[in-house]
Each structure stands twice: as structure tokens, then as C-alpha cells.
Amino acid sequence: MVRALLAGAAVVGVLSTTAALALTAPDVVVTGQARPADPVVPHPLGDSLRSGRGVDLAGMRAGSNAPADLPVPEPPPPPAAQVRPGTVRLPQGNTAKLVRSEVTSDGVLPVPDGVGEATWWGVDLGAGEGATVLAGHVNWKGATGPFDELWRAEAGREVLVVDTSGAEYRFAVRDVLAVRKDELPRRAVELFGPSGEHRLVLVTCGGRWVGGQLGYEENRVVVATPVG
């Protein structure tokens, strides 16, 4: 029994020595004469290509890193959304249909009939001075209107207006104001008047709901100036 164990150990020793030679000198031929090993050229992706762990979706072995100088393509920009004639596109991309209207004889500012519309009054879009005014509901009969985004407006963002003939007019937001409704008559000429620099004025309601004839307590007024 002891001699059998020793014989087994000797066989294991021989196998271990042979395996070690195979691992440490794979190019040595066991014929009694050795030849020089071929030079090993490192792969730019490292040893991961010889790991045998398969190829990932990028065509490289799992766990490998791309060379540092490999260019990374940028995703293509999204296609520009088309704005139909007679439409305003607000800074965050919401749109509303323009409905031409005018201030009533008793000085009441016109408001649209539906949540997806904006009344358009004041001077023409291409005028040299004065205010072109677009007014829309913040919400209507349980639905949120596109002009709700005026409460998140930021200076510098673009507003695009396309008139009924298809001509485009671009404006950049300059001022974002919250005006109490009881202050609005006093500031009407300043904000909505036909004099001064040409500007686009966007108006909606919001703030605290007080009900009655007043509805919301405030108006959101966004003033934008022509681009170009």
C-alpha cells in the first residue's frame, strides 16, 4: 500500500513537471534540443483578446477596453420639428394655434376659446416697434394648456412664430415676469402698447387660485425680442 502511494506520487510529480514545462515554455520541443521562442508582440487591446470569454456587441472580447485613440461617434441630432403656419412654438416645444383677435372697445384683452389656441393681437410680427401679444390659457376644463410652460420659462430661450403665410419669426426670451392681475391695468401700456422696441409678449394666468371673476391671482408675462 505504501509502495503504491509512493508510485502514485512519482507519477503526479512527473505530470506536474511536464505541465510546468508546458506552461512556462510553450515553444520548447521535447526532443532533446530546444529552439528559441518566437517573440511575443503585445496586442493593443491587451490580454483580454486571449481570455476566451467571447465577443461583446461592440465586436471586442468581453472586458476589453478600446484603444484610447479610437474615435467615439456622436449621436445624430434629432430632426427639427416642423411648425405649421399659424402656430407658435414655445421654448420647451409646446405649440398653440394662433387666432387673430383685437382688444375690445371697452379695453378687455381677448382670450382664446380653447386650451390649444392663443389669441394674437397687437402690432404685426414684422413691425418696427410695439408689442405683438399672444395670450393662452394655463389650463382649461381640466386640461393643461401649452402656455403652462411659461411658468418655467428662462431668459435666452427661443420662441418661434409662423404666420399664416408660412413666414417664420424668431424671438429670444428677455424678461420673465409675474404680475398681479390688479396691477396689470397700470402696466398695460408698458407691456402691451404699440410703442417702444418691437417685442413679442406671451401672457397666461397662474399663481394662487382665488376664484370669482379673477380666477388666478397673477399673470405670467414673458417678453421676447427679435433674433437677427
Backbone hydrogen bonds, N-H to C=O, Kabsch-Sander energy under -0.5 kcal/mol:
donor,donor_aa,acceptor,acceptor_aa,energy
5,L,1,M,-2.0
6,L,2,V,-2.3
7,A,3,R,-2.3
8,G,4,A,-2.2
9,A,5,L,-2.4
10,A,6,L,-2.2
11,V,7,A,-2.0
12,V,8,G,-2.5
13,G,9,A,-2.4
14,V,10,A,-2.2
15,L,11,V,-2.7
16,S,12,V,-2.7
17,T,13,G,-2.2
18,T,14,V,-2.5
19,A,15,L,-2.6
20,A,16,S,-2.3
21,L,17,T,-2.2
22,A,18,T,-2.3
23,L,19,A,-2.0
24,T,20,A,-2.6
25,A,21,L,-2.4
28,V,25,A,-1.6
29,V,27,D,-0.5
30,V,28,V,-0.5
31,T,29,V,-2.1
41,V,39,P,-0.6
46,G,43,H,-2.5
48,S,45,L,-0.6
49,L,46,G,-1.1
50,R,47,D,-1.8
51,S,48,S,-1.3
56,D,60,M,-4.0
59,G,56,D,-1.8
62,A,54,G,-1.7
64,S,61,R,-2.1
70,L,67,P,-1.7
84,R,82,Q,-0.6
86,G,162,V,-1.5
86,G,163,D,-0.6
87,T,162,V,-1.6
88,V,96,A,-2.3
89,R,160,L,-3.5
90,L,88,V,-0.6
90,L,94,N,-3.2
93,G,90,L,-2.3
96,A,88,V,-1.8
97,K,116,G,-2.5
98,L,86,G,-2.8
99,V,118,A,-2.5
100,R,98,L,-0.5
101,S,120,W,-2.7
104,T,108,V,-2.1
107,G,104,T,-2.1
117,E,114,G,-1.3
118,A,97,K,-2.8
119,T,135,A,-2.1
120,W,99,V,-2.5
121,W,119,T,-0.5
121,W,133,V,-2.4
123,V,131,A,-2.1
127,A,124,D,-1.6
130,G,196,G,-2.0
131,A,193,G,-1.6
132,T,199,R,-2.8
133,V,121,W,-3.0
133,V,131,A,-0.6
134,L,201,V,-2.8
135,A,119,T,-2.0
136,G,203,V,-2.4
140,W,143,A,-2.8
143,A,140,W,-1.8
145,G,138,V,-2.2
147,F,137,H,-0.7
148,D,145,G,-1.7
149,E,146,P,-1.4
150,L,147,F,-1.7
151,W,148,D,-1.7
152,R,149,E,-2.1
153,A,150,L,-1.3
156,G,173,V,-3.1
157,R,154,E,-1.4
159,V,171,F,-2.8
160,L,89,R,-2.2
161,V,169,Y,-2.8
162,V,87,T,-2.9
163,D,161,V,-0.5
163,D,167,A,-2.2
166,G,163,D,-1.9
169,Y,161,V,-2.5
171,F,159,V,-2.5
172,A,225,T,-2.8
173,V,157,R,-3.1
174,R,223,V,-3.3
175,D,223,V,-1.9
177,L,221,V,-3.2
179,V,177,L,-0.5
179,V,219,N,-2.9
181,K,217,E,-2.3
183,E,180,R,-1.6
184,L,180,R,-1.0
187,R,183,E,-1.1
187,R,184,L,-0.6
188,A,184,L,-0.6
188,A,185,P,-0.8
191,L,187,R,-2.5
192,F,188,A,-3.3
193,G,189,V,-1.7
198,H,128,G,-0.7
199,R,130,G,-1.9
200,L,224,A,-3.2
201,V,132,T,-3.0
201,V,199,R,-0.5
202,L,200,L,-0.5
202,L,222,V,-2.9
203,V,134,L,-2.4
204,T,220,R,-1.8
206,G,218,E,-1.5
210,V,208,R,-0.5
210,V,215,G,-3.4
211,G,215,G,-1.4
214,L,211,G,-0.8
215,G,211,G,-1.9
216,Y,214,L,-0.7
217,E,208,R,-2.7
218,E,206,G,-2.1
219,N,179,V,-2.8
220,R,204,T,-2.6
221,V,177,L,-2.7
221,V,219,N,-0.6
222,V,202,L,-2.7
223,V,175,D,-2.5
223,V,221,V,-0.5
224,A,200,L,-3.0
225,T,172,A,-2.2
227,V,170,R,-2.6
228,G,226,P,-0.5
